[in-house]
Amino acid sequence: MNSDLRIIHQMTVVARRALFPLLFIVALVSYCSGVPYPLFTLTVMLGVYAGISFIVVRSISARPDSSREKYFLLLCFNLVLGALAIYYTGGIESFVPQALMIVAVLTGLTMSLGQIMTIILVHSVSYALVLALEATGIVPHITIFPGFLDPAVYSRSRYFLVIPLANILSFAAITLNAYLAARLLEKREAQQRSLNLQLEQEARQLNDQTTEKAALQRELDRQVAALQAVKDRLEKMMVTREGELKDRINELEAINDRLTGNMAESERAIKLAVRRELELIEMENEANELLARLGRAPKY
């Protein structure tokens, strides 16, 4: 059951359990005070209302899908019953048209425009019919306040024309104003729901953007960590390679030193061999010169 039907449901229960028992007490006290209310008739009407209201409320509680239609029928029944209450409480002198303004407010707040026009029509026709029956003498006028209006001029007085019309117009005006107020509230609630929906969508978009940003940040952190790991491996490789290069340089330097030493020794050996060869050549020349002096042939 939606909010507007829940309102009329609660007010119907309150009316059945509190308002109409209070009206019965008022009628009883007035009757005991000498005001000629038809107490038995009003008691029967209140009992009928309480019974019908109880049946409708129980039916709605069992099947809430048809709540609006059942409340509409209940309001129409209340207006017909109200017309009878107007007659039995003095017709034009009755207080019931003012009490029916509660029905007008409930109608405007909870019913559709077509149902509102129907209820206004039912109220107007019922009220006018009761007064017409009294004015034409078809039903006797029940005098509640003697001397309030002379029965002889009852149907010809301006009061008889103005007050019922004022009550009908007041009922219609209150009903339509309540309807406009309810539609305005619905419009504002719809705007608020639309705004809340827009805010929820923006919040979801912001949440999605935040999630995406967090995912991008995590991916960036992962890539930075991967690059840092590569950097660390490169640095380790550079340190290792630098050590290997230093070892190789030292090894090459040692080889160079050995080669330099070997070259120096080779040069000394070559020089020594050359000097020995030169000395041998010189010795051979000297031997050949000696053999020549001795008259012999050169040996070398």
C-alpha positions in Angstrom: 0.0 0.0 0.0 1.5 3.3 -1.1 1.8 6.4 1.2 -1.5 8.2 0.2 -3.6 5.1 0.7 -1.9 4.4 3.9 -2.9 7.9 5.1 -6.6 7.4 4.3 -6.4 3.9 5.7 -5.1 5.2 9.1 -7.6 8.0 9.1 -10.5 5.7 8.3 -9.5 3.5 11.3 -9.2 6.5 13.5 -12.6 7.8 12.4 -14.2 4.4 13.1 -12.6 3.9 16.5 -12.5 7.5 17.8 -14.3 10.2 15.8 -17.6 8.6 15.3 -17.9 7.3 18.9 -17.1 10.9 19.9 -19.9 12.1 17.6 -22.2 9.6 19.2 -21.3 10.9 22.7 -22.0 14.4 21.5 -25.4 13.4 20.1 -26.2 11.5 23.3 -25.3 14.5 25.5 -27.2 16.8 23.2 -30.2 14.5 23.3 -30.1 14.3 27.1 -29.8 18.1 27.2 -33.0 18.6 25.3 -31.8 19.0 21.8 -34.2 16.9 19.7 -31.7 14.7 17.9 -33.1 11.5 16.5 -30.7 9.5 18.7 -31.9 6.0 17.5 -31.6 6.9 13.9 -28.1 8.5 14.3 -27.0 5.4 16.3 -28.1 3.1 13.5 -26.3 5.3 10.9 -23.1 5.3 12.9 -23.3 1.6 13.4 -23.8 1.0 9.7 -20.9 3.3 8.9 -18.7 1.5 11.5 -19.7 -1.9 10.0 -19.1 -1.0 6.4 -15.8 0.8 7.2 -14.6 -2.3 9.1 -15.5 -4.6 6.2 -13.7 -2.4 3.7 -10.6 -2.0 5.8 -10.4 -5.8 6.4 -11.0 -6.4 2.7 -8.2 -4.0 1.8 -5.9 -5.6 4.3 -6.5 -9.0 2.6 -6.2 -7.7 -0.9 -4.3 -4.3 -1.1 -4.1 -4.4 -4.9 -7.7 -2.8 -5.2 -7.3 -0.4 -2.3 -7.9 2.8 -4.2 -11.2 1.6 -5.8 -12.5 0.3 -2.5 -11.7 3.6 -0.7 -13.4 5.4 -3.5 -16.6 3.4 -3.0 -16.3 3.9 0.7 -16.1 7.7 0.3 -19.1 7.7 -2.0 -21.0 5.6 0.6 -19.9 8.1 3.3 -21.3 11.0 1.3 -24.7 9.3 0.8 -24.7 8.4 4.5 -23.7 12.0 5.2 -26.7 13.2 3.2 -28.9 11.2 5.5 -27.1 12.6 8.5 -27.7 16.1 7.1 -31.4 15.4 7.0 -31.6 13.8 10.4 -29.6 16.6 12.1 -31.7 19.4 10.8 -31.1 19.8 7.1 -29.8 23.3 6.4 -29.2 23.7 10.2 -27.0 20.5 10.3 -23.4 20.5 11.3 -22.6 17.5 9.1 -21.6 19.5 5.9 -18.7 21.0 7.9 -17.7 17.6 9.2 -17.7 16.3 5.6 -14.8 18.6 4.9 -12.6 15.8 6.3 -13.9 13.6 3.5 -13.0 16.4 1.1 -9.4 16.6 2.3 -9.0 12.8 2.1 -10.5 12.7 -1.3 -8.2 15.5 -2.7 -5.1 13.9 -1.1 -5.6 10.3 -2.3 -7.9 10.1 -5.4 -7.5 10.8 -9.1 -9.1 13.8 -10.7 -11.9 11.8 -12.2 -12.7 10.2 -8.9 -12.6 13.6 -7.2 -15.1 15.0 -9.7 -17.3 12.0 -9.1 -17.2 12.4 -5.3 -17.9 16.2 -5.6 -20.9 15.3 -7.9 -22.1 12.7 -5.4 -21.8 15.1 -2.5 -23.6 17.9 -4.4 -26.4 15.8 -5.7 -27.0 14.1 -2.3 -26.9 17.3 -0.4 -29.2 19.1 -2.9 -31.5 16.1 -3.0 -32.0 16.2 0.7 -32.7 19.9 0.8 -35.0 19.6 -2.2 -37.0 16.8 -0.6 -37.4 19.0 2.5 -38.2 22.1 0.5 -40.9 20.4 -1.5 -42.4 18.8 1.5 -41.9 15.3 0.4 -40.1 14.5 3.6 -40.8 16.5 6.8 -38.2 18.9 8.1 -36.7 17.8 11.3 -36.4 20.9 13.5 -33.3 20.7 15.7 -33.2 24.4 16.8 -36.7 25.8 17.1 -37.1 29.3 15.9 -33.9 29.2 13.8 -35.8 29.4 10.6 -39.6 29.8 10.1 -40.8 26.6 8.3 -43.2 28.7 6.3 -40.4 30.6 4.6 -37.9 27.7 4.7 -37.9 27.1 0.9 -38.1 30.7 -0.1 -35.3 32.2 2.1 -32.0 33.4 0.7 -30.3 31.5 3.6 -31.7 28.3 2.1 -30.1 29.1 -1.3 -26.8 30.6 -0.1 -25.7 28.2 2.7 -26.1 24.9 0.7 -24.3 26.5 -2.3 -21.6 27.8 0.0 -21.2 24.3 1.6 -21.0 22.6 -1.9 -18.5 25.1 -3.2 -16.4 24.9 0.0 -16.4 21.1 -0.3 -15.3 21.3 -4.0 -12.7 24.0 -3.3 -11.2 22.1 -0.4 -11.1 18.9 -2.4 -9.5 20.5 -5.4 -7.0 22.4 -3.3 -6.1 19.2 -1.5 -5.7 17.5 -4.9 -3.5 20.3 -6.2 -1.4 20.2 -3.0 -1.0 16.5 -3.3 0.0 16.8 -7.0 2.5 19.5 -6.0 3.9 17.3 -3.3 4.1 14.4 -5.8 5.9 16.7 -8.3 8.3 17.8 -5.7 8.8 14.2 -4.6 9.4 13.2 -8.3 11.9 16.0 -8.6 13.6 15.0 -5.4 13.7 11.3 -6.6 15.1 12.5 -9.9 17.7 14.6 -8.1 18.5 11.7 -5.8 18.8 9.4 -8.9 21.1 11.9 -10.6 23.2 12.2 -7.4 23.3 8.4 -7.2 24.4 8.1 -10.8 27.0 10.8 -10.3 28.2 9.0 -7.2 28.4 5.7 -9.1 30.3 7.5 -11.9 32.6 9.0 -9.3 33.0 5.6 -7.7 33.8 4.0 -11.0 36.3 6.8 -11.8 37.9 6.3 -8.4 38.0 2.5 -9.0 39.5 3.0 -12.4 42.0 5.5 -11.1 42.9 3.1 -8.3 43.3 0.3 -10.9 45.5 2.6 -13.1 47.6 3.5 -10.0 48.0 -0.1 -9.2 49.1 -0.9 -12.8 51.5 2.1 -12.7 52.9 0.9 -9.3 53.3 -2.6 -10.8 55.1 -1.2 -13.9 57.3 1.0 -11.7 58.1 -2.0 -9.5 59.0 -4.0 -12.7 61.2 -1.2 -14.0 62.9 -1.0 -10.6 63.5 -4.7 -10.6 65.0 -4.4 -14.1 67.1 -1.5 -12.9 68.3 -3.5 -10.0 69.2 -6.4 -12.2 71.1 -4.1 -14.6 73.0 -2.5 -11.8 73.9 -6.0 -10.5 75.0 -7.0 -14.0 77.0 -3.8 -14.4 78.7 -4.4 -11.1 79.4 -8.0 -12.1 80.6 -7.0 -15.5 82.7 -4.2 -14.1 84.4 -6.8 -11.8 84.9 -9.1 -14.7 86.4 -6.3 -16.8 88.7 -5.3 -14.0 89.9 -8.9 -13.7 90.3 -9.2 -17.5 92.3 -5.9 -17.5 94.5 -7.1 -14.7 95.0 -10.4 -16.6 95.8 -8.6 -19.8 98.2 -6.3 -17.9 99.9 -9.3 -16.4 100.2 -10.9 -19.9 101.5 -7.6 -21.2 104.1 -7.5 -18.5 105.1 -11.1 -19.3 105.3 -10.3 -23.0 107.3 -7.1 -22.3 109.7 -9.2 -20.2 109.9 -11.9 -22.8 110.6 -9.3 -25.5 113.4 -7.7 -23.4 114.9 -11.2 -23.0 114.5 -11.9 -26.7 116.2 -8.6 -27.6 119.1 -9.5 -25.2 119.4 -13.0 -26.7 119.3 -11.6 -30.2 121.9 -9.0 -29.4 124.0 -11.7 -27.8 123.6 -14.0 -30.8 124.4 -11.2 -33.2 127.5 -10.3 -31.2 128.7 -13.9 -31.1 128.0 -14.2 -34.8 130.0 -11.1 -35.5 132.8 -12.4 -33.2 132.8 -15.7 -35.2 132.9 -13.9 -38.5 135.7 -11.8 -37.2 137.5 -14.9 -35.9 137.0 -16.6 -39.3 138.4 -13.6 -41.1 141.4 -13.5 -38.8 141.9 -17.3 -39.4 141.7 -16.8 -43.2 144.2 -14.0 -42.9 146.6 -16.2 -40.9 146.2 -19.0 -43.4 146.9 -16.6 -46.2 150.1 -15.4 -44.5 151.1 -19.0 -44.1 150.5 -19.6 -47.8 147.5 -21.8 -47.3 144.1 -21.6 -48.8 141.3 -19.8 -46.8 139.4 -22.2 -44.8 136.3 -20.1 -44.2 
